[in-house]
Structure formats: structure tokens, C-alpha cells
Amino acid sequence: MASEIAQARNYIQHAGMNANNLTAKDLREKVARCVEELGKLVAEWDGVIVAPAAPTPKFINLSNHPVATWPTHQREAAAIIGEVEDPDGGMPTVGPELSTREVEKLADQLAARALVQRPTAAGVFGEPVLTAQLVHRLEGQGIACFAPAGARQVLSEDLADGSVRVTRSFRFHQWRPYRTTRG
């Protein structure tokens, strides 16, 4: 039945330009048969529709900042987007010695691992090349990607031994979507 409907739809959609054209009369008969069969199915139908459960929106954290270390407001804002999870296996540190190609391979591995968790959204932030590669791969799979937007402050203090003590603070404001793909 479904294949007959699909076949009729194809003939109509392609305006008879297929190699296996039906005549107008044959197409009308085919559509009439499909309508008749659908009518029988509707007559037998008991009125109960069991819709598949919608997937629970899931927001996966793809950064080196575990969710437990986020400010409360940041976690709450992510929870509005979806159930917040860290990635299975954590996130690796991206060493400065890695080539761009090695970072791209790492992005392939991380994106594949993240997709197994079936996220609907992802917080992606950290090393810039890895972040860009992950966003590209995930958005290509229909996963909305976000970066935390907020106020950052860095205080540096020169120490007597020649080193620098750096104190950083971050005040989360919102999740900003990347939206690198348009559709």
C-alpha cells in the first residue's frame, strides 16, 4: 500500500517525466485504489494512536569545564535548553604540539562519541580550532551549538621570582548560539 502511494506521488510530482510513465487514466485508477484502501484502513481503525515518545532534549557539555564547576546560573540556563550532561569519557586537553590535522581527527572522534549520547544541543567552548571543528561537525548533524557569553576579568600580578600570578573570573550571562549553518 505504501509503495503504491509513493509510486503515485512520484508520477504526480515528476509530471510524467519519468521513464515509466502512467497514462492519466491509469494514474486516476491507481489514486482511486489507494484512497479506497486507505478508507478501509480508517474504517477498521480503533482510534488509538500511540505516538513515539519525543526524545528528551539533551545539552552536552563539550568543554574542559565540567558541568559541576559551572556557576549556578549557567547550569540553569543550559537546563532550559536540555538535560545537561558531560561527555562520556570527558574532554581531552589539546596540546600546543598537535597539528591542525591532528586536532581535526580529535574533533572527528569527539563528535562521534558525543553523537552516541544523542544530544539535541551542545555547549562547545575551549581550544579555538577544536571548537570550530566540533561546531562544524555537530551542526552538520542538526545539533544546535552554543557558547557561554559573559563578562570575563583577568588580573595579573608580577611575582618576585619573575613568574606571573593570574586570577580569572567569569560571570555568565547567556548561551549564545553559533548558527554557522543556515537552512
Backbone as JSON Lines, residues from 0, in Angstrom:
{"i":0,"aa":"M","n":[0.83,-1.19,0.0],"ca":[0.0,0.0,0.0],"c":[0.88,1.26,0.0]}
{"i":1,"aa":"A","n":[1.85,1.3,0.91],"ca":[2.71,2.47,0.98],"c":[3.49,2.66,-0.31]}
{"i":2,"aa":"S","n":[3.95,1.55,-0.89],"ca":[4.71,1.68,-2.14],"c":[3.82,2.17,-3.28]}
{"i":3,"aa":"E","n":[2.55,1.76,-3.29],"ca":[1.62,2.23,-4.33],"c":[1.39,3.74,-4.2]}
{"i":4,"aa":"I","n":[1.24,4.2,-2.95],"ca":[1.05,5.63,-2.71],"c":[2.3,6.39,-3.13]}
{"i":5,"aa":"A","n":[3.46,5.86,-2.77],"ca":[4.72,6.51,-3.14],"c":[4.88,6.57,-4.65]}
{"i":6,"aa":"Q","n":[4.51,5.49,-5.31],"ca":[4.61,5.44,-6.76],"c":[3.7,6.49,-7.41]}
{"i":7,"aa":"A","n":[2.48,6.59,-6.93],"ca":[1.53,7.58,-7.46],"c":[2.06,8.98,-7.2]}
{"i":8,"aa":"R","n":[2.57,9.2,-6.01],"ca":[3.13,10.5,-5.67],"c":[4.27,10.86,-6.62]}
{"i":9,"aa":"N","n":[5.13,9.9,-6.92],"ca":[6.27,10.16,-7.82],"c":[5.8,10.54,-9.22]}
{"i":10,"aa":"Y","n":[4.78,9.83,-9.72],"ca":[4.27,10.16,-11.05],"c":[3.73,11.58,-11.07]}
{"i":11,"aa":"I","n":[2.98,11.94,-10.03],"ca":[2.41,13.29,-9.95],"c":[3.52,14.32,-9.78]}
{"i":12,"aa":"Q","n":[4.43,14.08,-8.84],"ca":[5.5,15.02,-8.52],"c":[6.39,15.3,-9.73]}
{"i":13,"aa":"H","n":[6.67,14.27,-10.51],"ca":[7.59,14.43,-11.64],"c":[6.87,14.71,-12.95]}
{"i":14,"aa":"A","n":[5.58,15.01,-12.87],"ca":[4.77,15.46,-14.01],"c":[4.9,14.54,-15.22]}
{"i":15,"aa":"G","n":[4.97,13.25,-14.96],"ca":[5.02,12.31,-16.07],"c":[6.33,12.31,-16.83]}
{"i":16,"aa":"M","n":[7.41,12.82,-16.22],"ca":[8.69,12.89,-16.91],"c":[9.57,11.68,-16.61]}
{"i":17,"aa":"N","n":[9.07,10.72,-15.88],"ca":[9.83,9.51,-15.59],"c":[9.85,8.58,-16.79]}
{"i":18,"aa":"A","n":[10.74,7.6,-16.76],"ca":[10.82,6.63,-17.84],"c":[9.59,5.73,-17.86]}
{"i":19,"aa":"N","n":[9.01,5.43,-16.69],"ca":[7.85,4.54,-16.58],"c":[6.59,5.37,-16.38]}
{"i":20,"aa":"N","n":[6.2,6.11,-17.37],"ca":[5.03,6.98,-17.23],"c":[3.73,6.2,-17.22]}
{"i":21,"aa":"L","n":[2.8,6.69,-16.43],"ca":[1.43,6.17,-16.45],"c":[0.59,7.12,-17.29]}
{"i":22,"aa":"T","n":[-0.44,6.57,-17.88],"ca":[-1.39,7.46,-18.56],"c":[-2.21,8.15,-17.47]}
{"i":23,"aa":"A","n":[-2.85,9.24,-17.82],"ca":[-3.69,9.95,-16.87],"c":[-4.76,9.03,-16.31]}
{"i":24,"aa":"K","n":[-5.34,8.18,-17.18],"ca":[-6.39,7.24,-16.76],"c":[-5.83,6.25,-15.74]}
{"i":25,"aa":"D","n":[-4.63,5.66,-16.03],"ca":[-4.01,4.7,-15.1],"c":[-3.69,5.36,-13.76]}
{"i":26,"aa":"L","n":[-3.21,6.59,-13.81],"ca":[-2.88,7.3,-12.57],"c":[-4.13,7.56,-11.74]}
{"i":27,"aa":"R","n":[-5.25,7.98,-12.4],"ca":[-6.5,8.19,-11.67],"c":[-6.96,6.9,-11.02]}
{"i":28,"aa":"E","n":[-6.87,5.78,-11.72],"ca":[-7.27,4.48,-11.17],"c":[-6.39,4.1,-9.98]}
{"i":29,"aa":"K","n":[-5.09,4.33,-10.12],"ca":[-4.16,4.0,-9.03],"c":[-4.49,4.83,-7.78]}
{"i":30,"aa":"V","n":[-4.7,6.13,-7.96],"ca":[-5.03,7.0,-6.83],"c":[-6.37,6.58,-6.22]}
{"i":31,"aa":"A","n":[-7.35,6.23,-7.04],"ca":[-8.66,5.79,-6.54],"c":[-8.51,4.52,-5.7]}
{"i":32,"aa":"R","n":[-7.68,3.57,-6.16],"ca":[-7.45,2.33,-5.4],"c":[-6.8,2.66,-4.04]}
{"i":33,"aa":"C","n":[-5.84,3.56,-4.06],"ca":[-5.16,3.95,-2.81],"c":[-6.15,4.59,-1.84]}
{"i":34,"aa":"V","n":[-6.99,5.47,-2.34],"ca":[-7.99,6.12,-1.49],"c":[-8.95,5.09,-0.92]}
{"i":35,"aa":"E","n":[-9.37,4.13,-1.75],"ca":[-10.27,3.08,-1.29],"c":[-9.61,2.25,-0.18]}
{"i":36,"aa":"E","n":[-8.36,1.86,-0.39],"ca":[-7.64,1.06,0.62],"c":[-7.46,1.85,1.92]}
{"i":37,"aa":"L","n":[-7.12,3.12,1.79],"ca":[-6.99,3.96,3.0],"c":[-8.33,4.08,3.72]}
{"i":38,"aa":"G","n":[-9.4,4.19,2.97],"ca":[-10.74,4.25,3.57],"c":[-11.03,3.01,4.38]}
{"i":39,"aa":"K","n":[-10.68,1.83,3.86],"ca":[-10.87,0.57,4.6],"c":[-10.06,0.57,5.89]}
{"i":40,"aa":"L","n":[-8.8,1.04,5.79],"ca":[-7.96,1.08,7.0],"c":[-8.54,2.01,8.05]}
{"i":41,"aa":"V","n":[-9.04,3.16,7.61],"ca":[-9.64,4.12,8.55],"c":[-10.88,3.51,9.19]}
{"i":42,"aa":"A","n":[-11.7,2.8,8.42],"ca":[-12.91,2.17,8.96],"c":[-12.58,1.13,10.01]}
{"i":43,"aa":"E","n":[-11.45,0.43,9.86],"ca":[-11.04,-0.61,10.81],"c":[-10.29,-0.04,12.01]}
{"i":44,"aa":"W","n":[-9.87,1.18,11.9],"ca":[-9.04,1.81,12.92],"c":[-9.82,1.99,14.21]}
{"i":45,"aa":"D","n":[-9.19,1.69,15.35],"ca":[-9.9,1.79,16.63],"c":[-9.72,3.16,17.3]}
{"i":46,"aa":"G","n":[-9.08,4.08,16.63],"ca":[-8.97,5.44,17.16],"c":[-7.83,5.67,18.12]}
{"i":47,"aa":"V","n":[-7.03,4.67,18.38],"ca":[-5.93,4.85,19.32],"c":[-4.64,5.07,18.54]}
{"i":48,"aa":"I","n":[-4.02,6.17,18.79],"ca":[-2.73,6.45,18.17],"c":[-1.68,6.46,19.27]}
{"i":49,"aa":"V","n":[-0.67,5.68,19.07],"ca":[0.44,5.69,20.02],"c":[1.6,6.38,19.32]}
{"i":50,"aa":"A","n":[1.81,7.62,19.69],"ca":[2.89,8.39,19.08],"c":[4.2,8.01,19.77]}
{"i":51,"aa":"P","n":[5.26,7.95,19.0],"ca":[6.54,7.67,19.64],"c":[6.88,8.81,20.59]}
{"i":52,"aa":"A","n":[7.5,8.47,21.69],"ca":[7.87,9.48,22.67],"c":[8.91,10.4,22.05]}
{"i":53,"aa":"A","n":[8.72,11.7,22.24],"ca":[9.71,12.66,21.75],"c":[10.98,12.5,22.57]}
{"i":54,"aa":"P","n":[12.12,12.59,21.92],"ca":[13.35,12.46,22.69],"c":[13.47,13.61,23.69]}
{"i":55,"aa":"T","n":[14.0,13.3,24.85],"ca":[14.24,14.33,25.85],"c":[15.35,15.22,25.34]}
{"i":56,"aa":"P","n":[15.13,16.54,25.27],"ca":[16.21,17.41,24.82],"c":[17.43,17.23,25.73]}
{"i":57,"aa":"K","n":[18.58,17.12,25.12],"ca":[19.82,16.88,25.87],"c":[20.87,17.89,25.43]}
{"i":58,"aa":"F","n":[21.48,18.54,26.41],"ca":[22.53,19.54,26.2],"c":[23.83,18.94,26.69]}
{"i":59,"aa":"I","n":[24.74,18.64,25.76],"ca":[26.01,18.02,26.14],"c":[27.09,19.09,26.25]}
{"i":60,"aa":"N","n":[27.88,19.0,27.28],"ca":[28.95,19.96,27.55],"c":[30.24,19.47,26.9]}
{"i":61,"aa":"L","n":[30.67,20.13,25.84],"ca":[31.92,19.77,25.18],"c":[32.96,20.85,25.47]}
{"i":62,"aa":"S","n":[33.44,20.82,26.7],"ca":[34.48,21.76,27.14],"c":[35.29,21.07,28.24]}
{"i":63,"aa":"N","n":[36.37,21.7,28.62],"ca":[37.17,21.16,29.73],"c":[36.69,21.68,31.08]}
{"i":64,"aa":"H","n":[35.49,22.23,31.11],"ca":[34.91,22.75,32.35],"c":[33.71,21.87,32.7]}
{"i":65,"aa":"P","n":[33.88,20.89,33.57],"ca":[32.76,20.01,33.93],"c":[31.55,20.81,34.42]}
{"i":66,"aa":"V","n":[30.37,20.31,34.12],"ca":[29.13,21.0,34.48],"c":[29.11,21.35,35.97]}
{"i":67,"aa":"A","n":[29.63,20.47,36.81],"ca":[29.62,20.72,38.25],"c":[30.41,21.98,38.64]}
{"i":68,"aa":"T","n":[31.32,22.45,37.78],"ca":[32.1,23.65,38.09],"c":[31.48,24.92,37.53]}
{"i":69,"aa":"W","n":[30.39,24.8,36.77],"ca":[29.74,25.98,36.19],"c":[29.01,26.77,37.27]}
{"i":70,"aa":"P","n":[28.91,28.08,37.09],"ca":[28.07,28.86,38.0],"c":[26.62,28.36,37.91]}
{"i":71,"aa":"T","n":[25.9,28.48,38.99],"ca":[24.51,28.0,39.05],"c":[23.68,28.56,37.91]}
{"i":72,"aa":"H","n":[23.8,29.84,37.64],"ca":[23.0,30.48,36.58],"c":[23.31,29.85,35.22]}
{"i":73,"aa":"Q","n":[24.55,29.48,34.98],"ca":[24.94,28.86,33.71],"c":[24.31,27.47,33.57]}
{"i":74,"aa":"R","n":[24.33,26.69,34.66],"ca":[23.7,25.36,34.63],"c":[22.2,25.48,34.42]}
{"i":75,"aa":"E","n":[21.57,26.42,35.11],"ca":[20.12,26.6,34.99],"c":[19.74,27.02,33.56]}
{"i":76,"aa":"A","n":[20.54,27.9,32.95],"ca":[20.25,28.34,31.58],"c":[20.43,27.18,30.6]}
{"i":77,"aa":"A","n":[21.42,26.34,30.82],"ca":[21.62,25.17,29.95],"c":[20.47,24.18,30.12]}
{"i":78,"aa":"A","n":[19.98,24.03,31.35],"ca":[18.88,23.09,31.62],"c":[17.59,23.5,30.91]}
{"i":79,"aa":"I","n":[17.44,24.77,30.59],"ca":[16.28,25.22,29.82],"c":[16.37,24.67,28.39]}
{"i":80,"aa":"I","n":[17.6,24.56,27.88],"ca":[17.81,24.04,26.52],"c":[17.65,22.53,26.49]}
{"i":81,"aa":"G","n":[18.12,21.86,27.54],"ca":[18.01,20.4,27.59],"c":[18.67,19.86,28.84]}
{"i":82,"aa":"E","n":[18.47,18.58,29.07],"ca":[19.09,17.9,30.2],"c":[20.62,17.97,30.02]}
{"i":83,"aa":"V","n":[21.32,18.51,31.02],"ca":[22.74,18.81,30.88],"c":[23.59,17.61,31.27]}
{"i":84,"aa":"E","n":[24.54,17.26,30.38],"ca":[25.44,16.14,30.63],"c":[26.85,16.49,30.21]}
{"i":85,"aa":"D","n":[27.82,15.96,30.93],"ca":[29.2,15.99,30.48],"c":[29.37,14.85,29.48]}
{"i":86,"aa":"P","n":[30.37,14.93,28.61],"ca":[30.55,13.85,27.63],"c":[31.07,12.59,28.3]}
{"i":87,"aa":"D","n":[30.6,11.44,27.81],"ca":[31.16,10.17,28.29],"c":[32.65,10.18,27.99]}
{"i":88,"aa":"G","n":[33.46,9.89,28.97],"ca":[34.91,9.85,28.76],"c":[35.6,11.18,28.95]}
{"i":89,"aa":"G","n":[34.85,12.24,29.22],"ca":[35.47,13.55,29.45],"c":[36.02,14.17,28.19]}
{"i":90,"aa":"M","n":[36.71,15.27,28.37],"ca":[37.3,16.01,27.25],"c":[38.82,16.0,27.4]}
{"i":91,"aa":"P","n":[39.53,15.79,26.31],"ca":[40.99,15.79,26.38],"c":[41.55,17.21,26.39]}
{"i":92,"aa":"T","n":[42.77,17.32,26.85],"ca":[43.5,18.58,26.74],"c":[44.12,18.6,25.35]}
{"i":93,"aa":"V","n":[44.03,19.74,24.69],"ca":[44.59,19.87,23.34],"c":[45.96,20.52,23.47]}
{"i":94,"aa":"G","n":[47.0,19.7,23.33],"ca":[48.37,20.2,23.47],"c":[48.77,21.1,22.33]}
{"i":95,"aa":"P","n":[49.63,22.07,22.59],"ca":[50.06,23.0,21.55],"c":[50.9,22.34,20.46]}
{"i":96,"aa":"E","n":[51.42,21.15,20.73],"ca":[52.24,20.45,19.73],"c":[51.41,19.76,18.65]}
{"i":97,"aa":"L","n":[50.1,19.66,18.85],"ca":[49.25,18.99,17.86],"c":[49.12,19.83,16.6]}
{"i":98,"aa":"S","n":[49.18,19.17,15.46],"ca":[48.96,19.85,14.18],"c":[47.46,20.09,14.0]}
{"i":99,"aa":"T","n":[47.13,20.92,13.03],"ca":[45.72,21.16,12.72],"c":[45.04,19.86,12.32]}
{"i":100,"aa":"R","n":[45.74,19.05,11.53],"ca":[45.17,17.76,11.1],"c":[44.89,16.86,12.3]}
{"i":101,"aa":"E","n":[45.79,16.85,13.28],"ca":[45.57,16.03,14.48],"c":[44.37,16.55,15.28]}
{"i":102,"aa":"V","n":[44.19,17.86,15.32],"ca":[43.04,18.44,16.02],"c":[41.76,18.09,15.26]}
{"i":103,"aa":"E","n":[41.8,18.09,13.94],"ca":[40.64,17.69,13.14],"c":[40.26,16.23,13.42]}
{"i":104,"aa":"K","n":[41.25,15.36,13.52],"ca":[40.99,13.95,13.84],"c":[40.38,13.83,15.23]}
{"i":105,"aa":"L","n":[40.9,14.62,16.17],"ca":[40.34,14.62,17.52],"c":[38.88,15.09,17.49]}
{"i":106,"aa":"A","n":[38.59,16.1,16.68],"ca":[37.21,16.58,16.55],"c":[36.31,15.49,15.99]}
{"i":107,"aa":"D","n":[36.81,14.73,15.0],"ca":[36.03,13.61,14.45],"c":[35.68,12.61,15.56]}
{"i":108,"aa":"Q","n":[36.69,12.26,16.37],"ca":[36.48,11.28,17.44],"c":[35.51,11.81,18.49]}
{"i":109,"aa":"L","n":[35.7,13.06,18.91],"ca":[34.83,13.64,19.94],"c":[33.4,13.81,19.45]}
{"i":110,"aa":"A","n":[33.24,14.24,18.21],"ca":[31.88,14.4,17.66],"c":[31.19,13.05,17.58]}
{"i":111,"aa":"A","n":[31.89,12.03,17.13],"ca":[31.29,10.69,17.05],"c":[30.9,10.2,18.44]}
{"i":112,"aa":"R","n":[31.77,10.42,19.42],"ca":[31.48,9.99,20.79],"c":[30.29,10.78,21.36]}
{"i":113,"aa":"A","n":[30.23,12.07,21.06],"ca":[29.12,12.9,21.56],"c":[27.8,12.47,20.93]}
{"i":114,"aa":"L","n":[27.81,12.17,19.64],"ca":[26.57,11.8,18.94],"c":[25.96,10.51,19.49]}
{"i":115,"aa":"V","n":[26.79,9.65,20.05],"ca":[26.28,8.42,20.67],"c":[25.36,8.77,21.84]}
{"i":116,"aa":"Q","n":[25.62,9.89,22.5],"ca":[24.78,10.33,23.63],"c":[23.49,10.99,23.15]}
{"i":117,"aa":"R","n":[23.31,11.14,21.86],"ca":[22.1,11.67,21.24],"c":[21.7,13.05,21.77]}
{"i":118,"aa":"P","n":[22.63,14.02,21.72],"ca":[22.27,15.37,22.18],"c":[21.39,16.08,21.16]}
{"i":119,"aa":"T","n":[20.62,17.04,21.65],"ca":[19.88,17.93,20.77],"c":[20.59,19.28,20.71]}
{"i":120,"aa":"A","n":[21.48,19.51,21.67],"ca":[22.25,20.76,21.73],"c":[23.59,20.47,22.41]}
{"i":121,"aa":"A","n":[24.54,21.39,22.2],"ca":[25.86,21.22,22.81],"c":[26.43,22.57,23.18]}
{"i":122,"aa":"G","n":[27.06,22.62,24.34],"ca":[27.87,23.77,24.74],"c":[29.29,23.44,24.28]}
{"i":123,"aa":"V","n":[29.82,24.21,23.34],"ca":[31.13,23.91,22.78],"c":[32.02,25.12,22.97]}
{"i":124,"aa":"F","n":[33.06,24.96,23.79],"ca":[33.98,26.06,24.02],"c":[35.29,25.52,24.56]}
{"i":125,"aa":"G","n":[36.35,26.24,24.23],"ca":[37.69,25.83,24.64],"c":[38.69,26.18,23.56]}
{"i":126,"aa":"E","n":[39.6,25.26,23.27],"ca":[40.64,25.48,22.26],"c":[39.97,25.87,20.95]}
{"i":127,"aa":"P","n":[40.34,27.01,20.35],"ca":[39.59,27.56,19.22],"c":[39.45,26.65,17.99]}
{"i":128,"aa":"V","n":[40.52,25.98,17.56],"ca":[40.43,25.15,16.36],"c":[39.55,23.93,16.64]}
{"i":129,"aa":"L","n":[39.71,23.31,17.8],"ca":[38.87,22.17,18.16],"c":[37.41,22.61,18.25]}
{"i":130,"aa":"T","n":[37.17,23.75,18.87],"ca":[35.81,24.27,18.99],"c":[35.18,24.47,17.62]}
{"i":131,"aa":"A","n":[35.9,25.12,16.71],"ca":[35.36,25.36,15.36],"c":[35.06,24.05,14.65]}
{"i":132,"aa":"Q","n":[35.96,23.08,14.77],"ca":[35.77,21.8,14.11],"c":[34.57,21.05,14.7]}
{"i":133,"aa":"L","n":[34.44,21.06,16.02],"ca":[33.31,20.39,16.66],"c":[31.98,21.03,16.26]}
{"i":134,"aa":"V","n":[31.93,22.36,16.27],"ca":[30.7,23.05,15.9],"c":[30.32,22.69,14.46]}
{"i":135,"aa":"H","n":[31.29,22.7,13.58],"ca":[31.03,22.35,12.17],"c":[30.44,20.94,12.06]}
{"i":136,"aa":"R","n":[31.03,19.98,12.74],"ca":[30.58,18.6,12.65],"c":[29.19,18.42,13.28]}
{"i":137,"aa":"L","n":[28.99,19.01,14.46],"ca":[27.72,18.82,15.16],"c":[26.58,19.55,14.47]}
{"i":138,"aa":"E","n":[26.8,20.79,14.05],"ca":[25.73,21.49,13.35],"c":[25.39,20.78,12.05]}
{"i":139,"aa":"G","n":[26.38,20.15,11.43],"ca":[26.12,19.36,10.23],"c":[25.22,18.17,10.49]}
{"i":140,"aa":"Q","n":[25.12,17.75,11.74],"ca":[24.25,16.64,12.14],"c":[22.95,17.16,12.77]}
{"i":141,"aa":"G","n":[22.73,18.47,12.71],"ca":[21.49,19.05,13.23],"c":[21.52,19.35,14.72]}
{"i":142,"aa":"I","n":[22.7,19.35,15.32],"ca":[22.83,19.64,16.75],"c":[23.09,21.14,16.91]}
{"i":143,"aa":"A","n":[22.23,21.84,17.66],"ca":[22.43,23.26,17.92],"c":[23.62,23.43,18.86]}
{"i":144,"aa":"C","n":[24.54,24.33,18.52],"ca":[25.74,24.54,19.34],"c":[25.72,25.93,19.94]}
{"i":145,"aa":"F","n":[26.18,26.01,21.18],"ca":[26.15,27.25,21.94],"c":[27.5,27.51,22.61]}
{"i":146,"aa":"A","n":[27.79,28.8,22.83],"ca":[28.97,29.22,23.6],"c":[28.47,30.04,24.78]}
{"i":147,"aa":"P","n":[29.14,29.94,25.91],"ca":[28.73,30.78,27.04],"c":[29.19,32.21,26.79]}
{"i":148,"aa":"A","n":[28.28,33.16,26.95],"ca":[28.61,34.57,26.82],"c":[28.54,35.19,28.19]}
{"i":149,"aa":"G","n":[29.55,35.93,28.54],"ca":[29.55,36.56,29.85],"c":[30.7,37.53,29.98]}
{"i":150,"aa":"A","n":[30.83,38.08,31.16],"ca":[31.9,39.03,31.45],"c":[33.08,38.28,32.05]}
{"i":151,"aa":"R","n":[34.24,38.49,31.46],"ca":[35.46,37.86,31.96],"c":[36.38,38.96,32.49]}
{"i":152,"aa":"Q","n":[37.09,38.63,33.54],"ca":[38.05,39.57,34.1],"c":[39.32,38.8,34.42]}
{"i":153,"aa":"V","n":[40.46,39.37,34.04],"ca":[41.75,38.73,34.3],"c":[42.61,39.74,35.05]}
{"i":154,"aa":"L","n":[43.1,39.31,36.2],"ca":[44.02,40.14,36.99],"c":[45.38,39.46,37.0]}
{"i":155,"aa":"S","n":[46.42,40.21,36.66],"ca":[47.78,39.65,36.64],"c":[48.62,40.36,37.68]}
{"i":156,"aa":"E","n":[49.47,39.58,38.36],"ca":[50.36,40.13,39.38],"c":[51.75,39.57,39.13]}
{"i":157,"aa":"D","n":[52.73,40.47,38.91],"ca":[54.11,40.04,38.74],"c":[54.67,39.61,40.08]}
{"i":158,"aa":"L","n":[55.26,38.45,40.12],"ca":[55.85,37.92,41.36],"c":[57.36,38.14,41.36]}
{"i":159,"aa":"A","n":[57.96,38.11,42.54],"ca":[59.39,38.39,42.71],"c":[60.26,37.41,41.93]}
{"i":160,"aa":"D","n":[59.8,36.18,41.74],"ca":[60.61,35.18,41.03],"c":[60.51,35.3,39.51]}
{"i":161,"aa":"G","n":[59.81,36.32,39.0],"ca":[59.69,36.53,37.56],"c":[58.45,35.89,36.95]}
{"i":162,"aa":"S","n":[57.73,35.11,37.7],"ca":[56.5,34.5,37.18],"c":[55.33,35.47,37.36]}
{"i":163,"aa":"V","n":[54.21,35.09,36.82],"ca":[53.01,35.93,36.91],"c":[51.9,35.1,37.53]}
{"i":164,"aa":"R","n":[51.24,35.66,38.53],"ca":[50.06,35.04,39.1],"c":[48.85,35.63,38.4]}
{"i":165,"aa":"V","n":[48.01,34.77,37.85],"ca":[46.84,35.22,37.11],"c":[45.59,34.75,37.85]}
{"i":166,"aa":"T","n":[44.68,35.68,38.08],"ca":[43.4,35.37,38.7],"c":[42.32,35.72,37.69]}
{"i":167,"aa":"R","n":[41.46,34.76,37.43],"ca":[40.4,34.96,36.44],"c":[39.04,34.83,37.09]}
{"i":168,"aa":"S","n":[38.1,35.6,36.55],"ca":[36.72,35.44,36.99],"c":[35.82,35.48,35.76]}
{"i":169,"aa":"F","n":[34.66,34.87,35.89],"ca":[33.71,34.8,34.78],"c":[32.31,34.94,35.36]}
{"i":170,"aa":"R","n":[31.54,35.83,34.78],"ca":[30.14,36.0,35.18],"c":[29.28,35.65,33.96]}
{"i":171,"aa":"F","n":[28.6,34.51,34.04],"ca":[27.79,34.03,32.93],"c":[26.61,34.95,32.7]}
{"i":172,"aa":"H","n":[26.28,35.17,31.4],"ca":[25.13,35.98,31.05],"c":[24.09,35.17,30.25]}
{"i":173,"aa":"Q","n":[24.55,34.45,29.2],"ca":[23.61,33.71,28.36],"c":[24.36,32.67,27.54]}
{"i":174,"aa":"W","n":[23.6,31.73,26.97],"ca":[24.15,30.81,25.98],"c":[23.9,31.44,24.62]}
{"i":175,"aa":"R","n":[24.97,31.67,23.87],"ca":[24.87,32.3,22.56],"c":[25.02,31.22,21.48]}
{"i":176,"aa":"P","n":[24.02,31.08,20.58],"ca":[24.12,30.06,19.53],"c":[25.17,30.45,18.49]}
{"i":177,"aa":"Y","n":[25.89,29.43,18.01],"ca":[26.85,29.68,16.92],"c":[26.13,29.95,15.61]}
{"i":178,"aa":"R","n":[25.2,29.04,15.24],"ca":[24.44,29.14,13.99],"c":[25.35,29.36,12.78]}
{"i":179,"aa":"T","n":[26.33,28.49,12.62],"ca":[27.24,28.61,11.49],"c":[26.63,28.05,10.22]}
{"i":180,"aa":"T","n":[25.59,27.21,10.35],"ca":[24.92,26.69,9.17],"c":[23.57,27.36,9.06]}
{"i":181,"aa":"R","n":[23.15,27.59,7.87],"ca":[21.84,28.22,7.64],"c":[20.98,27.23,6.88]}
{"i":182,"aa":"G","n":[19.71,27.19,7.2],"ca":[18.86,26.26,6.48],"c":[17.42,26.62,6.53]}
